[in-house]
Amino acid sequence: MLTKTEENYLKALFHLTMDKEGVIETGTNELASYLELKPPTVNNMLKKLREKQLIFYEKYGKISLTPKGKSCAIDIVRKHRLWETFLYEKLDFSWDEVHDVAEQLEHIQSPKLISQIEKMLDYPTVDPHGDPIPTAEGEIKFVKRKTLSKVEENTVCKLVAVNDNSAAFLQYVFQLGIELNSNIKVIKRHVFDGSMEIEVESKRATVSQKFGDNLYVD
């Protein structure tokens, strides 16, 4: 059985290597930055994960998940996203509240509980942030996405997912009147700094390029 810390590392590696288009490996410094830890601490854990045959890793080299590690990581992500959906749909948590609570609940070891939650939710395919939920068989459907920052002027698009799940960012998005499936019109793009003027339900706002980079639209 894996420890909570080991599961958190595997989930982080999933996001860094599998949740990005075309990326299958990452580096120690990138992982340390993602987890907000020091590289020596990360190196020690990587050795343990390698001993358990969960990752491919050589000192100073790249890191990737083994088939066993990939299966474990997907299972953790599956539980996390189902818990987020359950909290959002059944317990009236807002989309900026579900992540931190799901971080705690994802470590519960009960396949039956997760199966029953999935059934209660009628087998959802995406979580409240628009991220795909893996199936019980470990299948996950990645969809090629376009960021709001790449949308041309005078174009209307629909929000399908967010890249940043932090409470502060999600609260800001909501304050602008934006939620999943909201229609967003790009009025003007500023070449100098990448900022944009957008319109949502007749309300206009100016947002940064960083903001646009963290919204996925269709």
Secondary structure, DSSP 8 states (H G I E B T S, - for coil): ---HHHHHHHHHHIIIIISSTT---B-HHHHHHHHT--HHHHHHHHHHHHHTT-EEE-TTS-EEE-HHHHHHHHHHHHHHHHHHHHHHHHS---TTTHHHHHHHHTT---HHHHHHHHHHTT--SB-TTS-B---TTS-------EEGGG--TTEEEEEEEES---HHHHHHHHHTT--TT-EEEEEEE-TTT--EEEEETTEEEEE-HHHHHTEEE-
